């Protein structure tokens, strides 16, 4: 997504469900914004859906938090605060003594940092909502949908 080329020009490019956070460096994430801009027509939009890290849930000195606990499943995130990294650990239990583990690595991005990446690529923030239904984004929102726009041709 940071370097892929697609033929033609588009009016919409989107990354949903935390996809941009799978790029593990700030440089890769900025390159992704620039690549999206390269594929868009004037007035085109880049939509990013992204979770907001739950750092307030971390007690002082701790680096992990449980984000979900259900019968047969536990999900927890471990944080590297210095490098803005997190690893989501997904444990599934099937009633035996074995557990299945899946991990996904992310570099979390604050909305303000995302906005700066967008500006560096020539975008303007058009709007930001807490979810796809258009709920207002607040300091308590666990995620956001941000819409960036390439300025219209002059």
C-alpha positions, 0 to 999 in steps of 0.5 A, spaced: 500 500 500 505 504 500 508 503 493 503 499 489 501 502 483 494 501 480 493 503 472 488 510 472 486 515 476 481 514 482 476 518 486 476 514 492 482 510 495 481 507 502 484 503 508 479 500 513 480 496 519 487 499 522 490 497 515 495 503 515 497 501 522 500 494 519 506 499 516 510 499 522 514 505 521 512 512 520 516 513 513 512 507 510 505 510 513 507 517 510 509 513 503 502 510 503 499 517 504 503 519 498 502 513 494 494 514 495 495 522 493 498 519 487 492 515 485 487 520 486 484 525 481 483 533 484 478 533 489 479 525 490 478 522 497 482 518 501 478 514 507 482 511 513 479 507 518 483 507 525 483 505 532 485 509 537 490 506 542 487 505 549 493 507 553 489 510 558 487 503 560 494 502 562 496 502 569 503 505 570 508 501 569 504 496 565 505 494 558 499 490 556 491 491 556 486 486 555 481 488 550 476 482 550 475 476 554 469 471 552 468 464 553 474 461 548 477 467 547 482 472 550 485 478 546 490 483 549 494 488 546 502 489 548 505 496 547 512 499 546 510 506 548 517 508 546 516 506 538 509 507 538 508 499 537 503 494 539 502 487 538 495 484 538 495 477 541 489 473 540 488 466 544 483 461 542 481 455 546 477 449 544 476 445 550 483 442 550 489 443 553 492 447 547 490 454 545 491 457 538 495 464 538 495 469 532 499 476 533 498 482 529 503 487 529 501 495 528 504 502 529 499 506 532 498 513 529 494 519 533 489 522 529 494 529 529 499 525 527 495 522 521 493 529 519 500 531 519 502 525 514 496 527 510 498 534 509 505 532 507 502 528 502 498 534 499 491 532 503 486 536 507 482 533 512 475 534 510 471 530 516 472 525 521 467 521 525 467 516 530 465 510 526 461 509 519 454 511 522 457 518 522 457 519 530 461 525 533 469 523 534 471 525 541 476 524 546 472 517 548 472 515 541 475 508 540 476 509 533 475 514 527 474 514 520 477 520 517 476 523 510 482 526 506 481 530 500 486 532 494 484 539 493 480 541 487 484 543 480 485 550 480 
